[in-house]
Amino acid sequence: VGSVEGLAYHRAWDTLYWTSSSTSSITRHTVDQTQPGAIDREAVITMSEDDHPHVLALDECQNLMFWTNWNEQHPSIMRATLTGKNPHVIVSTDILTPNGLTIDHRAEKLYFSDGSLGKIERCEYDGSQRH
């Protein structure tokens, strides 16, 4: 599975998602393979070899996943659907080592930390309104 960095569990689908910095991918796998519709190991996001997905957070209700990317030249926070569709960067400025990520589900806000800059920030799901 490569070097697993981030791990998240989707309760409704009984599915684990994980990031691998060594394979530059995000993969999912249904825990109970006997259930109908179970997903065998499937890479939902495959990035370039310069990208290193790290921390992962899921919003099951909005069908979204967020992750930090430790790309040395272009570190970022990214977003896609839970099936890997529409991946894009939502935060790419004033960020060096995004090493923490969590979601306030009720307020629909994303919180992230940067180990190099010593900051904790908050933003909307689209990366706007950073504080």
C-alpha positions, 0 to 999 in steps of 0.5 A: 500500500506504500507509505501510509500517512493519513487514514480516515474512515467513512462510517456509512460505507464501512470504508477506509481511505488512506494517503500514500506519499510514496505512491502519490495516491489516495486509496479506499477499501471496504472493511467488510468485503462480504457486504453488497457493493463492497469496494476492493482496494481502489486508488481514487486519486493518483497524483504526480510523483512530486506530490505527497498526500499526507493528512486526510479528512472526510466530510461524508455528508457533503461527499468531499475529501480534503488532504494536505500535499507535501509537494516541495515546490507547491505545497497545498491543501486539496479537495475532491469528491469521495470517488476522486472526481474534480480534484483541485487545490484550494489553498496554495499560498502562504503554506509550507508544511501543512501537517494537520487537517480537520473539519468542523462539520457543523460549521462546514469549516476546514482547519489546518496547521503548518509545522514550518510556519507555526500557524493554525488556520481556518477556511471555507471548503473552497479555501476562501475566508482564511483566518 
